[in-house]
Amino acid sequence: MELQGLQSYARLLNSLITPNCIGQGKQLHLLFFKKGVLFSTLTIANRLLQMYLRCGRLRDAQNLFDEMPVRNCFTWNSLLEGYAKSGHKTNMLNLFHSMPHKNEYSWNVILSGFSRAGELHDAQQLFNEMPQKNGVAWNTMIHGYARNGKSRIALVLFKDFLKWETIESGGTYRWDPFILASVVGACSDFGGLDLGKQVHARMIVDKVEIDTVLRSSLVNMYGKCSDLDTASRLLYSMQDPDDYSLSSLISGYANCCRMDDARRIFELKSNPCVVLWNSMISGYVANGDSIEALIYFDSMRKKGVVGDYSTFSSILSACSSIGILRNCSQLHAHAHKLGIVYDLVVASALIDAYAKCGSHIDASNFFGELKTYDTVLLNSMITIYCNCGKLEEAKCIFREIKLKSLVTWNSMIVGLSQNGYPVEALDIFCTMNKINISMDKFSLASAISACASIPLLELGEQIFARATVIGVNFDQVIATSLIDFYCKCGFVEVGRKLFDQMMKCDEVSWNSMLMGYATNGYGIEALALFEDMRCEGVRPTEITFTAVLSACDHCGLVEEGTNWFHLMKHDYHIAPGIEHYSCMIDLFARAGCLQEAIQIINENPHQSDVHMWSSILRGCIEHGDSSLAKRVVEKIIELDPQNSGALVQLSGLMASSGNWKQSALVRQLMKDRKIQKNPGRSWCNI
């Protein structure tokens, strides 16, 4: 075969660019070898080397490289670039150091390889060793730092580049649009609007040609830095705004709660892509308008646009806010159909949505289907298991997480404390302290709450001292936990002093102080504080009314309690929970209004429990109504056949009224049914 024919076959190698072409490439390799031209003609060997690299056959490329008797700079650079694109950092560095001659392209390739891999320390060392720097190398380093979240270092390097550029060009800047785009992007990432404006101004003064990429970067920078008017002007100056620019401005408007303006930008595009739909959906979710987010998602589907991971993450967050389980189930099925349901971002959002919609079983079942997890997902499952009382499962996950984050520790402490295991919660807190894990306000607040449950005054005050050392003692979360802690320890005056010192109180802080007053019997003070709360314009919550009704109960304020119970339903539109009904039943029973208490039980939409009937029994005993007491005891025994307290109280009532025979019969009934009186217990700290 003539040399000219072989050259045409060599040119054919350039068209082989996918792994599917490797068979044809190997046939050409064999042909060149048989004809004896493989190693006699360097251009053919180089083209064959590049073919293997393009098809992803790095090992074949390396074997060919090792067999080549003659190599030029192009040969070395080709393999070096192959290593760089494949992420083979060690092979890339070894090959680079063994190169007999390195040109600018060699340096640019290895800098790009390390920068792309996030190995910025090694890239910086090589950059410092580079004998003659060029614009590509500077751009690689600046862009590498910016892309890896080190925007400030990128900007420092840009200043060094300007000095280098001044020397190289003899005092005149030759602006590289790629470097400028990287710098503008770095300004966007850390919110450096002023510096971004300076760079933009310099472009205008030096009459830099602002291409589409650079203009998009500027729109993104102004949008992220909330200078939306400038971003909008730049966008409208573009003949055909790209999706990246439109998405940046939509997100900027959404971050500033200007969704009408975001919609206006969205509607500039007649056929918006999934990125623009995602920007609108996530914008509505971030602004608390979950219904509108669902409407946009529905419109997106009707227009035939297929959602991606970001779409489902945002729309599942909307479902979490609305709390409709059916929506979660439908999205679960849809994500499964698209094959993205097991993506960690989507899976985490789905589990969170199920949990917030009250279906912990669905969340747990789906978690059981997953094969891979990250710490964020496992932290969510610890919280979910704790919320539904599955502490053993939560502990199991906690033990299995090797690299525990601070959120992991905090989630376990909160879960144990809320489920009535404050001692175990404090053991975990002490373990954190022993292994010197840096704590935040949530760690300390959770530990203080655990101390309040026991209560452990001395340890709680030690943790308070730790918060003071760290500098978070005036934080609202810490202060609220301390108010609850001191009130539960009986030091209501100390709790009130802390409350008065708080700079800003939300409904949680008010509720903590109200509950502190109510549970310690300070009913009048609780009602006065509630009046102050209303005057401050803080809207009461379910917990607020639990405290208010409890205060009325302790003070025997029947009329006030009845009035607030009515206002809660009709003025504040809060549906009474079982706690509110329990307070009202106890209030009526203590006041001797036993029939009214029974009427409340009958009107109660929740299932009546032993505690409600026990309140009426106490009222019967206090007011000497033995006939009603007998009926109430029968109801209590029906609900809890082993309840000894009700029978003991009934026996005592009979005895106190002189009916010793009936009292003895009740005691005999307890013996016959083998119902034992529960011994009294006290708690003390040693």
Beta strands, then each sheet from edge to edge (+ up, - down):
end
